[in-house]
Structures are given as C-alpha cells and as structure tokens.
Amino acid sequence: MINIEKRNKVDIISFNVDKINALIADDLKNEIIRVLDNANPRVILDLKGVHYIDSTGFGCFLSVFKTAKNNFGLMKFACPEPAIISLFETLNLTTIFEIFEDLEDCIKSFRV
C-alpha cells in the first residue's frame, strides 16, 4: 500500500491508494510505523493522489506522528490535494502537523 524512497536522509512514503479509510488504516499504520520505528526518523508522507481521508485515517496519522516523536524524529506531509488541506484545517490539525504543498520544499525543510 505504500512506496518508500530515500532522498537526502529523508524517507518519503507515498501511497498506492486514493482513499485512506477504516478499511485500510490499520494496515497503513503498521507499514508506516516500520519506517518510523528507528532512532531519529525523518519521514515525509506524500499525499499526492490521495483524494479522501476519513476520521480513522486521520487517527492513523496522529498515531504514527506520536511514534515519530517518541523516537525523537520528525514526520511531515507533502502534496495534499486542496480538499485534503481543507480537512486538515477543519480538524485544526495544521497546528500539529507541518504540511507543504511541494515535495521539494518539504525535503528542504529538514535541513534547517
């Protein structure tokens, strides 16, 4: 369900699905946690092509974000569709997550 690419010491996780919902959230969470379950992980979740996320999907993101924090790491989002950005804003998750419209800008943000 995910692809993992490494660029500039950052793991970029992209999704092979266009919907993140209750049917797949647990499986996605387990796959993402495997990447985050290292010391000091630096991970980007590339949401390009994801058109729908339900409450279980957002719960999955919060859970894996906590895993990243517990391992002294960082997790950021890139390339969300406009409707997905709107959901992040409506749920007030933009105060928790760093979200970038462009993947390259997101990668560069780790160099600060």
Sequence and secondary structure as in RCSB ss.txt:
>XXXX:A:sequence
MINIEKRNKVDIISFNVDKINALIADDLKNEIIRVLDNANPRVILDLKGVHYIDSTGFGCFLSVFKTAKNNFGLM
KFACPEPAIISLFETLNLTTIFEIFEDLEDCIKSFRV
>XXXX:A:secstr
 EEEEEETTEEEEEES SEE TTTHHHHHHHHHHHHSSSS EEEEE TT  EE HHHHHHHHHHHHHHHHTT EE
EEE   HHHHHHHHHTTGGGTS EESSHHHHHHGGG 
